[in-house]
């Protein structure tokens, strides 16, 4: 009887733990890494980080760069645009 209760408790505990693990979304692309790998081949990091723009303006700029052939996934674009809108223009961006 005790072994059955222990088994049931273990199954319940592990079942809940796996549900919690699945409930969290997987991490998205690292925006700083996207900037360094996708943008700095043509643009200096200091230039990009020195441009303080809104999210809408950065989205337009990234779309323009895609038109020039920049290879960036939609997920990377979303992460990059969001990050640039908050980080660009700050001293922490280029560090």
C-alpha positions as CSV (number, residue, x, y, z in Angstrom):
1,X,0.0,0.0,0.0
2,X,2.8,2.4,0.9
3,X,4.6,1.7,-2.4
4,X,1.5,2.4,-4.3
5,X,1.0,5.7,-2.6
6,X,4.6,6.6,-3.2
7,X,4.3,5.7,-6.9
8,X,1.1,7.8,-7.2
9,X,2.8,10.7,-5.5
10,X,5.8,10.4,-7.7
11,X,3.7,10.3,-10.9
12,X,1.7,13.3,-9.7
13,X,4.8,15.3,-8.9
14,X,6.6,14.5,-12.1
15,X,3.4,15.0,-14.1
16,X,3.1,18.5,-12.7
17,X,6.7,19.3,-13.2
18,X,6.5,18.3,-16.9
19,X,3.4,20.5,-17.4
20,X,5.2,23.5,-15.9
21,X,8.2,22.9,-18.1
22,X,6.0,22.7,-21.2
23,X,4.0,25.8,-20.2
24,X,7.0,28.1,-20.5
25,X,7.7,29.3,-24.1
26,X,11.1,28.4,-25.5
27,X,13.6,31.2,-25.4
28,X,13.6,33.3,-28.5
29,X,16.7,34.4,-30.5
30,X,19.2,36.6,-28.6
31,X,18.8,40.0,-30.2
32,X,22.4,41.1,-29.4
33,X,23.7,38.0,-31.1
34,X,21.4,38.6,-34.1
35,X,22.8,42.2,-34.3
36,X,26.4,40.9,-34.1
37,X,26.0,38.1,-36.7
38,X,23.5,39.6,-39.1
39,X,24.1,43.3,-39.1
40,X,27.8,44.1,-38.3
41,X,29.0,42.6,-41.5
42,X,28.0,45.8,-43.2
43,X,27.4,48.2,-40.2
44,X,29.6,49.0,-37.3
45,X,28.2,48.2,-33.9
46,X,28.8,51.7,-32.8
47,X,26.7,53.1,-35.6
48,X,23.8,50.8,-35.0
49,X,23.8,51.4,-31.3
50,X,24.2,55.1,-31.7
51,X,20.9,55.4,-33.6
52,X,18.1,56.0,-31.1
53,X,14.9,55.1,-32.9
54,X,11.4,53.9,-32.1
55,X,10.3,50.3,-32.6
56,X,8.3,51.3,-35.7
57,X,11.4,53.1,-37.2
58,X,13.6,50.1,-36.4
59,X,11.1,47.7,-38.0
60,X,11.1,49.9,-41.2
61,X,15.0,49.9,-41.2
62,X,15.2,46.1,-40.7
63,X,12.7,45.6,-43.5
64,X,14.8,47.9,-45.7
65,X,17.9,45.9,-44.9
66,X,16.0,42.7,-45.8
67,X,15.3,44.3,-49.2
68,X,19.0,44.7,-49.6
69,X,19.5,41.0,-48.9
70,X,19.9,40.8,-45.1
71,X,19.2,37.2,-44.0
72,X,17.1,37.3,-40.9
73,X,14.3,35.1,-39.8
74,X,11.0,36.7,-38.7
75,X,11.7,35.6,-35.1
76,X,15.2,37.2,-35.2
77,X,13.7,40.3,-36.7
78,X,11.1,40.7,-33.9
79,X,13.7,40.2,-31.2
80,X,16.1,42.6,-32.8
81,X,13.6,45.3,-33.4
82,X,12.2,45.1,-29.9
83,X,15.7,45.1,-28.4
84,X,17.0,48.0,-30.6
85,X,14.0,50.1,-29.7
86,X,15.0,50.0,-26.0
87,X,18.8,49.5,-26.2
88,X,19.9,51.8,-29.0
89,X,21.2,55.1,-28.0
90,X,22.2,53.9,-24.6
91,X,25.8,53.2,-23.6
92,X,25.0,49.6,-22.8
93,X,24.1,48.8,-26.4
94,X,27.7,48.8,-27.7
95,X,29.3,47.1,-24.7
